[in-house]
Amino acid sequence: MANIWALKSTNELASEAAHADTGGEVRPLRRTLSALNLVALGVGGIIGAGIFVLTGHAAAANAGPAVTLSFLLGAVACAFAGLCYAEMASTVPISGSAYTYAYATLGELVAWIIGWDLILEYAVGAVTVAIGWSGYAVSFARDFGLDLPARFVSAPLAYDSASRTWSATGAIVNLPAVAVIIAITSLLVIGIRESARFNNIIVAVKLTVIVLFIVLAIPAFNTANWVTAANPDGRFIPPNAGTGLYGWSGVLRGAAVVFFAYIGFDAVSTAAQEAKTPKRDMPIGILGSLVICAFLYVAVGFVLTGIVPFDRLNVPDPIAVGIDAAGIGWLSPLIKLGIVFGLTSVILVMLLAQPRIFRAMAHDGLLPAAAARIHPRFHTPHVSTIGSGAVVAVLAGLLPIGLVGELVSIGTLFAFAVVSIGTLALRIANPGLERPFKAPAIWVVAPLGAVTSIVLMFGLPLDTWLRLAVWLVIGLAIYFAYGAKHSRLAQAE
């Protein structure tokens, strides 16, 4: 049982990276990603439906025009974990993200738990976004007169969370969701360079659409739109109307809501072994994408609440409401296209990250060796990529979006907490270790990263906790039945 707390030394991790880079690994991953590619991956993972939906909800229900402050606070809260990720990614430049960091700082059992959690996080994230992608793609097609059969664009199963019962919807399969997963999985198998180029293109498209909205809508900005029934004086921070309803408590509640709009940057760290210069470029990719997205979120929130009274923004498509109010209705199809592209890049980043967690765990002997195989021509983890894509495609085709969404949040927050704790633990255990990037004020940043994540986890519904618990129990059973016996670290001892 002592082996479950065994640490993987940073020297061993550095040796593994060098071993692969010099051809010691039979088929190493290919180092092709620049700092720009990594930033684009981060932006691709962060900017999805959040900017097009959460902005309006947080403004209407919590913060009013001060939703911009909520986005700033959300960015600061996320930055605590982001700084810890950046330090660990530059210090331990191995694919595996929080799993690898936990292995180096908190021991094999904790590493297994977080790795198993990340597998769920990225799979459920891809499923959730693929279902959302299907809805927007169907709507976009309908704008051009193409009506797809209802039986093939929605889930055949529905789940009532109140009664905890399942029912049939009459549909057969959510075909667009399945199709986008298959297409992206195929691209990811073909190569990391090709995947990064595709991601760069779709990130450029969605950023163009967002910037177009900001530039074209800002002439219609007027602080008179801050005047509503709940804010008769037109204040930037509306008067408090109850806990979490406007005032500073509303700004803070809004920050908790929009915090999840920043989730996605952590996936950048899974590509450490495919970065050209990981010690320099990983922090740039992680923190650079956070900064860019924070700026865009703040700008969109500020402009949107200046062209539409915030009490009219609690709708599924607040940007569309803003477009109509600003008199630029012709931009609506482009916004839908931007959303489709935005969700496509999120799916790509999720499906890129999960197989690399599988591969790292299999490389350490905790999962079957087949999951660690690298394609002889494409230099991608093709077995784990195809396996992940197949499972995600099936789930996206059959499950309703409401059932899977919140699991992404709890899984990510758990990873944030572990990385924050692990970064501080490594500082204490090995203060002389070379750290190309060092998080500032680590005794403040790391505890705040952990506490922020844990507090937000406790704000999630009980059902979400129960599903995570069931998943972790299954994972522990697999670990003790297989992983603990086949661990390369344990065998080396």
Secondary structure, DSSP 8 states (H G I E B T S, - for coil): -GGGG----HHHHHHHHHHHHTT-SSS-----B-HHHHHHHHHHHH-SHHHHHHHHHHIIIIIGGGHHHHHHHHHHHHHHHHHHHHHHHHHS--TTHHHHHHHHHT-HHHHHHHHHHHHHHHHHHHHHHHHHHHHHHHHHHHHTT----GGGBS-SEEEETTTTEEEE-S---BHHHHHHHHHHHHHHHH-HHHHHHHHHHHHHHHHHHHHHHHHHHGGG--GGGG-BTTBTT--SS----STTSSHHHHHHHHHHHHHGGGTTGGGGGGGGGGBSSHHHHHHHHHHHHHHHHHHHHHHHHHHHHHHS-GGG--SS-HHHHHHHHTT-GGGHHHHHHHHHHHHHHHHHHHHHHHHHHHHHHHHTTSS-GGGG---TTT-S-HHHHHHHHHHHHHHHHHS-HHHHHHHHHHHHHHHHHHHHHHHHHHHHH-TTS--SS--TTHHHHHHHHHHHHHHHHTTS-HHHHHHHHHHHHHHHHHIIIIIHHH-HHHHH-
